[in-house]
Amino acid sequence: MSRPLRIQYPGAWYHIMNRGRRREVIFPKKEDYLAFIEVLKEAVSLWNIKIAAYCLMPNHYHLLIQTPEGNLSRCMRHINGVYTQRYNRRNRHDGQLFRGRYKSILLDSDNYLTVLVRYIHRNPLRAKMVNRLEDYAWSSHNGYLSNSSKWNWLNKEVFLQLLTHDKSKRLREYREFIGKEDSEEIVSIFSRKNAPSILGTEKFGDWVKEKYSALLFKEEIPDSKELIPGREEIKLAVCREYKVDITSLYGIHRGIINEPRNVAIFLTRCLRRDSLKEIGKEFKVPNYSSVSSIIESMKVHLADNKKLKKQVDKIKRNLQLSHKQT
């Protein structure tokens, strides 16, 4: 299974979610909820992150985080790792607590920060765990209603300023906003089995694509369906480089080495992570073992043939440039 794309930069906002392994409970007692909140406070201090909202549900959690230093992976490693250690020690357990790597969605904060604060805080209502949000102790909702210094670690200001600049009206504005139903768009997005890696306007998506598309060409970082080149894009880029017709990329002819086709197959695999079966169907190669042989052979040739490597690198750059212009 591929790892999710992580785009990190100073000032980025994320919606973070993680679940217990096999959807098991991760907060069985009051002490566990309190312990996780303490870990969040530590992370704010240690890693200079800003947490604008959180909600701890019995078997999962939601966080709304900003990373002024672009260090999401490091701080989340602390949050999940330290909580797991303390949970295991407190409950006399051992081993993995969470189902795996957390899910992060990079946010267009100008358009989605407010609605996500509401979505996160309203989780207990949607789950029918309470009738009033004030009755749920394990979210930051009550922190927004309180002036107590114990909530100083919570970054409420960035959200409240978006509601109104008049401090005397913020509590009323917040209550009115949080009392409204979640937008259908947000509910639809988070009801999907696979949520997007990026949530924002088309303009925001284009900005991310332009600034961070270079990540797509690193072998250690898998694709994101919002950013990877299409199969036709790859084929056309190869055809332009080799000055051949696209029909020459299809099928296998015994005894003939079809370098343009092999390059297209290799790039489809390494840039898109398509399955061998999908690639075979796309390029009219009769069985996946032949596709595998082509890919492995390309790896050998790229290591030995500087001219071929230069051509393949050029095609990658052209694909990257094409994404910046779309």
C-alpha positions in Angstrom: 0.0 0.0 0.0 1.4 3.4 -0.9 2.0 6.0 1.7 0.0 9.2 1.5 1.6 12.3 0.0 2.9 14.8 2.6 3.3 18.3 1.5 4.9 20.4 4.3 5.8 24.1 4.3 5.9 26.9 6.9 2.4 28.1 7.8 0.5 25.2 6.2 -2.9 24.2 7.7 -4.0 20.6 8.0 -7.0 18.5 9.0 -5.5 15.4 10.8 -7.4 12.2 11.6 -6.3 8.9 13.0 -8.2 5.8 14.2 -7.5 2.9 16.5 -6.2 -0.3 15.0 -9.2 -2.3 13.6 -11.3 0.7 14.8 -10.6 -0.2 18.4 -11.2 2.2 21.2 -8.2 4.5 21.8 -9.7 6.5 24.7 -11.3 3.9 27.1 -11.2 6.0 30.2 -11.3 9.7 31.2 -7.6 9.4 32.1 -6.8 8.5 28.4 -8.7 11.6 27.0 -6.8 13.8 29.5 -3.5 12.2 28.6 -4.0 12.8 24.9 -4.8 16.5 25.6 -1.6 16.8 27.6 0.3 15.4 24.7 -1.3 18.0 22.4 -0.2 20.8 24.8 3.3 19.4 24.9 3.4 19.4 21.1 2.3 23.0 20.9 5.2 24.0 23.2 7.9 21.6 21.8 7.2 21.9 18.0 5.7 25.4 17.8 2.5 24.2 16.2 -0.9 25.9 16.5 -4.0 23.8 17.2 -7.2 25.6 16.3 -9.6 22.7 17.1 -9.7 19.1 18.2 -12.3 16.4 18.9 -11.5 13.1 20.6 -14.0 10.4 19.8 -13.8 6.9 21.4 -12.0 5.3 18.5 -10.5 8.2 16.6 -9.5 11.9 16.8 -9.7 15.0 14.6 -7.2 17.9 14.8 -7.0 21.2 13.0 -3.3 22.2 13.0 -1.0 24.9 11.6 2.7 24.3 11.3 4.6 27.7 11.3 7.9 25.7 10.8 6.6 23.2 8.3 7.3 20.3 10.6 4.0 18.3 10.5 5.6 14.8 10.3 7.9 15.4 13.2 5.2 16.8 15.6 2.7 14.1 14.6 5.3 11.4 15.3 5.5 12.9 18.8 1.8 13.1 19.3 1.0 9.5 18.2 4.2 8.0 19.5 4.2 9.5 23.0 0.4 8.9 23.5 0.8 5.3 22.5 3.7 4.8 24.9 1.8 6.4 27.8 -1.4 4.5 26.9 0.4 1.2 26.9 2.1 1.9 30.2 -1.1 3.1 31.8 -3.3 0.3 30.5 -0.7 -2.5 30.6 -0.8 -3.0 26.9 1.9 -3.5 24.3 2.3 -2.8 20.6 0.5 -0.7 18.0 -2.5 1.5 19.1 -3.3 3.3 15.9 -4.2 1.7 12.6 -1.2 3.2 10.8 -0.1 6.6 9.5 -2.4 9.4 10.2 -4.5 11.0 7.4 -3.6 14.6 6.7 -5.5 17.0 4.3 -3.7 20.1 3.3 -6.1 23.0 3.6 -6.9 26.2 1.8 -7.3 28.1 5.1 -8.9 31.2 3.5 -11.9 29.1 2.5 -12.0 26.0 4.7 -10.7 26.9 8.1 -14.0 28.1 9.6 -16.1 25.2 8.2 -13.6 22.7 9.5 -13.7 24.1 13.0 -17.5 23.6 12.9 -17.2 20.1 11.4 -14.7 19.0 14.0 -16.7 20.4 16.9 -20.0 18.9 15.7 -18.7 15.3 15.6 -20.4 14.3 18.8 -23.7 15.7 17.6 -23.5 13.8 14.3 -22.6 10.6 16.2 -25.7 11.3 18.5 -23.4 11.0 21.6 -24.8 14.3 23.1 -27.7 16.6 22.4 -25.7 19.7 23.2 -22.1 20.4 22.2 -21.5 21.8 25.7 -22.1 18.4 27.2 -19.2 16.8 25.4 -16.0 17.3 27.4 -13.4 16.0 24.8 -13.4 18.7 22.2 -12.1 22.2 22.0 -15.7 23.6 21.7 -15.9 24.5 25.4 -12.5 26.3 25.0 -14.1 28.6 22.6 -16.8 29.5 25.1 -14.4 30.1 27.9 -12.1 32.9 28.9 -10.1 30.7 31.3 -6.3 30.8 31.0 -6.3 27.0 30.9 -7.2 27.3 27.3 -4.4 29.7 26.3 -2.6 26.8 24.5 -5.5 26.6 22.0 -5.2 28.9 19.0 -8.7 30.3 19.0 -7.8 33.8 17.8 -7.1 32.8 14.1 -10.6 31.4 13.8 -12.5 34.0 15.8 -10.9 36.8 13.7 -12.4 35.3 10.6 -15.9 35.6 12.2 -15.6 39.2 13.4 -12.9 41.7 14.4 -15.2 43.0 17.1 -14.1 41.1 20.2 -17.3 41.9 22.1 -19.3 40.0 19.4 -17.1 36.9 19.1 -18.9 34.7 21.5 -22.3 35.4 20.0 -20.9 35.0 16.5 -19.3 31.7 17.4 -22.5 30.3 19.0 -24.5 31.3 15.9 -22.0 29.8 13.5 -21.4 26.5 15.3 -25.2 26.0 15.7 -25.7 25.8 11.9 -25.6 22.5 10.1 -22.4 21.4 8.4 -22.2 22.2 4.7 -23.2 19.3 2.4 -19.8 19.6 0.7 -17.8 19.0 3.9 -20.0 16.1 5.0 -19.7 14.5 1.5 -15.9 14.9 1.5 -15.5 13.2 4.9 -18.0 10.5 4.2 -15.8 9.2 1.4 -13.6 6.1 1.9 -10.6 8.0 0.6 -10.6 11.7 1.4 -8.6 14.1 -0.8 -5.0 15.0 0.0 -5.8 18.7 -0.7 -8.9 20.7 0.1 -9.3 24.1 -1.4 -10.2 26.2 -4.4 -8.9 25.5 -7.9 -6.5 28.5 -7.4 -5.1 26.9 -4.3 -4.7 23.6 -6.0 -2.9 25.2 -8.9 -0.6 26.9 -6.4 0.3 23.7 -4.6 0.7 21.9 -8.0 3.1 24.6 -9.2 5.2 24.9 -6.0 5.4 21.2 -5.0 5.0 19.2 -8.2 8.7 18.3 -8.0 7.8 15.9 -5.2 6.1 13.7 -7.7 9.4 12.7 -9.3 11.0 11.4 -6.2 10.7 7.6 -5.9 10.2 7.6 -2.2 7.1 9.8 -2.3 4.0 8.1 -3.8 1.5 9.8 -6.1 -1.4 11.9 -5.2 -4.3 11.5 -7.7 -4.7 15.3 -7.7 -1.2 15.9 -8.9 0.1 13.0 -11.0 0.3 13.2 -14.8 -2.3 11.3 -16.8 -1.4 8.3 -18.9 -2.1 10.2 -22.1 0.2 13.0 -20.9 3.0 10.6 -20.4 2.6 8.9 -23.7 2.4 12.2 -25.6 5.5 13.5 -23.8 7.4 10.4 -24.8 6.2 10.7 -28.4 7.4 14.3 -28.6 10.8 13.4 -27.3 11.3 10.4 -29.6 9.4 12.0 -32.6 7.2 9.0 -33.0 3.5 8.4 -33.5 1.5 7.3 -30.4 0.4 4.1 -32.2 4.0 2.9 -32.0 3.7 2.6 -28.3 1.3 -0.3 -28.4 1.9 -4.0 -28.5 5.0 -6.3 -28.5 6.9 -7.4 -31.6 9.2 -10.3 -31.1 12.9 -9.5 -31.5 12.3 -5.7 -31.7 13.3 -3.4 -28.8 10.8 -0.6 -28.7 12.5 2.0 -26.6 9.8 4.7 -26.7 7.2 2.2 -25.6 9.5 0.9 -22.8 10.2 4.4 -21.6 6.4 5.2 -21.5 5.7 2.0 -19.6 8.5 2.7 -17.1 7.3 6.3 -16.5 3.7 5.2 -16.1 4.8 2.8 -13.4 7.2 5.1 -11.5 5.1 8.4 -11.7 1.6 6.9 -11.4 2.2 3.7 -9.5 -0.3 2.0 -11.8 -0.5 -1.8 -11.4 1.2 -4.1 -13.9 -2.2 -5.3 -15.1 -3.4 -1.7 -15.7 -0.2 -0.9 -17.6 -0.5 -4.0 -19.7 -4.0 -3.2 -20.7 -3.1 0.5 -21.5 -0.1 -0.5 -23.8 -1.7 -3.7 -25.2 1.0 -5.9 -23.6 -0.6 -9.4 -23.2 0.5 -10.3 -19.7 1.8 -8.6 -16.6 5.0 -10.6 -16.4 6.1 -9.0 -19.7 5.3 -5.5 -18.2 7.4 -6.4 -15.2 10.3 -7.5 -17.4 10.2 -4.2 -19.4 10.3 -2.2 -16.2 13.2 -4.1 -14.7 15.1 -3.9 -17.9 14.6 -0.2 -18.1 16.0 0.2 -14.6 19.2 -1.7 -15.7 19.5 0.4 -18.9 19.0 3.7 -17.0 21.8 2.8 -14.7 24.2 1.9 -17.6 23.1 4.3 -20.3 23.7 8.0 -19.6 22.1 9.1 -22.9 18.9 7.2 -22.1 18.8 8.5 -18.5 19.2 12.1 -19.9 16.2 11.6 -22.2 14.0 10.1 -19.5 14.9 13.0 -17.1 14.1 15.5 -19.8 10.6 13.9 -20.3 10.0 14.1 -16.5 10.9 17.8 -16.5 8.6 18.4 -19.4 5.8 16.7 -17.6 6.5 18.7 -14.5 6.5 22.0 -16.5 3.2 20.9 -18.2 1.6 20.6 -14.7 2.8 24.1 -13.7 1.1 25.5 -16.8 -2.3 23.8 -16.3 
